[in-house]
């Protein structure tokens, strides 16, 4: 990844036809999210009905969508936390030189994976087909268990993001290192998955947030 400092934010990026940006979540925001999730766990709305993950514990922290048929609007997060998400999403758009856009924070939820659970390859959407997905690392197990083949290629419990770049030197997929407080942001239509792990009773906890982005693709199609 390439390291850049901009607007007082330290972040990395990788390009797979579209940009993936990695931020480090401030400790106070990171701690607040984990605390809110743990303290309110038994009151949180299950999100399984809206998600493709083969994961038992998927719970919503925030929903502000038009479709109320499966889930009513709610918010367990404090304003400084939702403000942080919007700051990051707008920074992503600025970095990618997207102009004249409107944003809408659509949904935020937590996936708490146990051994053998997984998230198959999928894309995201909110009220729009255009927007930004994200993955934040909140908790990691101390081991991902046994790699049953090709042990030198660590796959268990890993996030993989697939791109649409072409050309002989193009990078087509990315498996980021998994560290607490990492926050990956990428477009809705970038397919991604999470592989299962084994050999532990510990869990792998991540947060996902969707932000709709309305913009004019014609005005924004040219490089500058």
C-alpha positions in Angstrom: 0.0 0.0 0.0 1.0 3.6 -0.5 1.2 5.9 2.6 -0.2 9.4 2.3 -0.9 12.1 4.8 -3.8 14.4 3.9 -6.2 16.6 5.9 -4.4 15.6 9.1 -5.4 12.0 8.5 -2.8 9.2 8.1 -4.0 6.6 5.7 -2.9 4.0 3.2 -4.4 3.1 -0.1 -4.3 0.3 -2.7 -5.7 0.5 -6.2 -7.6 -2.4 -7.7 -9.4 -0.5 -10.5 -11.0 1.4 -7.6 -9.4 2.6 -4.4 -9.3 0.9 -1.0 -8.3 3.2 1.8 -7.2 2.1 5.2 -7.4 4.3 8.2 -6.5 3.8 11.9 -9.5 4.4 14.1 -8.8 6.7 17.1 -8.6 4.8 20.4 -11.5 6.7 21.9 -13.8 5.9 18.9 -12.6 2.3 18.9 -13.2 1.8 22.6 -16.6 3.5 22.5 -17.9 1.2 19.7 -16.8 -1.9 21.5 -18.3 -0.7 24.7 -21.7 0.3 23.1 -21.9 -3.1 21.4 -21.1 -5.1 24.5 -23.3 -3.1 26.9 -26.3 -3.1 24.5 -25.8 -6.6 23.0 -29.1 -8.1 24.3 -31.1 -5.1 23.0 -29.6 -4.9 19.5 -31.6 -5.8 16.4 -30.4 -8.9 14.7 -29.3 -8.0 11.2 -29.1 -11.6 9.7 -32.2 -11.1 7.6 -30.5 -8.3 5.6 -27.1 -9.9 5.3 -25.5 -12.8 3.4 -23.0 -13.8 6.1 -23.2 -17.4 7.5 -22.7 -15.9 10.9 -25.0 -16.3 13.9 -24.3 -13.0 15.7 -24.9 -10.1 13.3 -26.4 -7.1 15.1 -27.3 -3.6 14.0 -26.0 -0.5 15.8 -27.5 2.1 13.4 -30.1 2.0 10.6 -31.5 5.0 8.7 -33.0 3.6 5.6 -36.2 4.1 3.6 -37.2 0.4 3.8 -38.8 -0.1 7.2 -40.4 -3.5 6.4 -37.5 -5.6 7.8 -35.9 -3.1 10.2 -37.1 0.1 11.9 -34.7 3.1 12.1 -32.6 3.1 15.2 -29.3 4.4 16.6 -27.2 3.1 19.5 -24.1 5.2 18.6 -23.1 8.6 20.0 -22.8 11.6 17.8 -19.0 11.7 17.9 -19.0 8.2 16.5 -21.4 8.8 13.6 -19.5 12.1 12.9 -16.3 10.1 12.7 -17.8 7.8 10.0 -19.0 10.7 7.9 -15.7 12.5 8.2 -13.9 9.3 6.9 -16.4 8.7 4.0 -16.1 12.3 2.9 -12.3 12.1 3.1 -12.4 9.0 0.8 -14.5 10.9 -1.8 -12.2 14.0 -1.6 -9.1 11.8 -2.1 -10.8 10.2 -5.1 -11.7 13.7 -6.5 -15.4 13.1 -6.5 -17.3 16.4 -6.8 -20.8 17.6 -6.2 -22.0 14.6 -4.2 -24.5 14.0 -1.4 -24.0 11.4 1.3 -26.4 9.5 3.6 -25.2 7.2 6.4 -27.4 4.2 5.8 -26.5 1.4 8.2 -23.8 0.2 10.7 -23.7 -3.3 12.1 -21.3 -5.8 13.8 -20.4 -9.3 12.7 -19.1 -11.5 15.5 -17.7 -14.6 13.9 -17.1 -17.9 15.6 -15.0 -20.8 14.3 -16.3 -22.3 11.0 -18.5 -19.3 10.3 -17.8 -17.2 7.2 -18.9 -14.4 4.9 -19.3 -15.5 1.2 -18.3 -13.2 -1.6 -20.8 -10.3 -1.8 -21.2 -6.6 -2.5 -23.1 -3.9 -0.5 -25.9 -1.5 -1.2 -28.0 0.9 0.8 -30.9 3.0 -0.5 -28.7 3.5 -3.6 -26.5 1.2 -5.6 -23.7 3.8 -5.4 -21.9 4.3 -2.1 -19.1 3.2 0.2 -18.7 0.0 2.2 -16.3 -0.5 5.1 -14.8 -3.0 7.5 -13.4 -2.0 10.9 -11.4 -4.5 13.0 -12.8 -4.5 16.6 -11.6 -7.8 18.0 -9.4 -10.7 16.8 -8.8 -14.2 18.1 -5.3 -15.2 19.2 -5.2 -18.0 16.6 -7.0 -18.8 13.4 -6.3 -22.5 13.8 -4.9 -25.0 11.4 -4.4 -24.3 7.7 -5.2 -27.7 6.2 -3.2 -27.2 3.1 -0.6 -24.7 1.8 0.2 -23.7 5.3 2.6 -21.0 4.1 -0.4 -19.1 2.6 -2.4 -17.8 5.6 -6.1 -17.8 4.6 -8.1 -18.6 7.8 -10.1 -15.7 9.0 -8.8 -13.3 6.3 -10.7 -10.6 4.5 -10.3 -10.6 0.7 -11.3 -7.8 -1.5 -11.6 -8.3 -5.3 -11.0 -5.6 -7.8 -11.8 -5.0 -11.5 -8.4 -3.7 -12.8 -7.0 -5.0 -16.1 -3.6 -4.9 -17.7 -0.4 -6.9 -17.3 0.7 -5.1 -14.1 -2.7 -4.7 -12.6 -3.4 -5.9 -9.0 -6.7 -7.9 -8.9 -7.3 -8.7 -5.3 -6.1 -7.7 -1.8 -5.9 -9.6 1.5 -5.0 -6.9 4.1 -3.2 -7.7 7.3 -5.6 -7.8 10.2 -4.9 -5.4 13.0 -7.1 -3.9 15.7 -8.4 -0.4 14.8 -7.8 -0.9 11.1 -10.7 0.6 9.0 -11.0 -0.3 5.3 -13.2 1.8 3.1 -14.1 0.9 -0.5 -17.0 1.2 -3.0 -20.3 -0.7 -2.7 -19.6 -2.7 -5.9 -16.2 -4.2 -4.8 -16.8 -7.8 -4.1 -15.3 -9.1 -0.8 -15.4 -12.1 1.5 -14.2 -13.4 4.8 -12.8 -17.0 5.2 -13.6 -19.2 8.2 -11.2 -20.1 10.9 -11.0 -23.0 13.4 -9.4 -24.3 16.6 -10.5 -21.6 19.1 -13.5 -20.5 21.1 -12.5 -16.8 20.6 -14.4 -14.6 18.2 -13.5 -12.3 15.4 -15.5 -9.0 15.7 -15.7 -6.5 12.8 -18.0 -3.6 12.1 -19.4 -2.7 8.7 -20.9 0.7 7.7 -22.7 1.6 4.5 -22.8 5.2 3.2 -25.0 6.1 0.2 -23.3 8.5 -2.3 -25.3 10.3 -4.9 -23.2 11.9 -7.6 -23.1 12.6 -11.3 -20.8 9.9 -12.9 -20.6 11.8 -16.2 -19.1 14.9 -14.4 -16.7 12.7 -12.4 -15.5 10.3 -15.1 -12.4 12.2 -16.2 -9.1 12.0 -14.4 -7.7 15.3 -13.1 
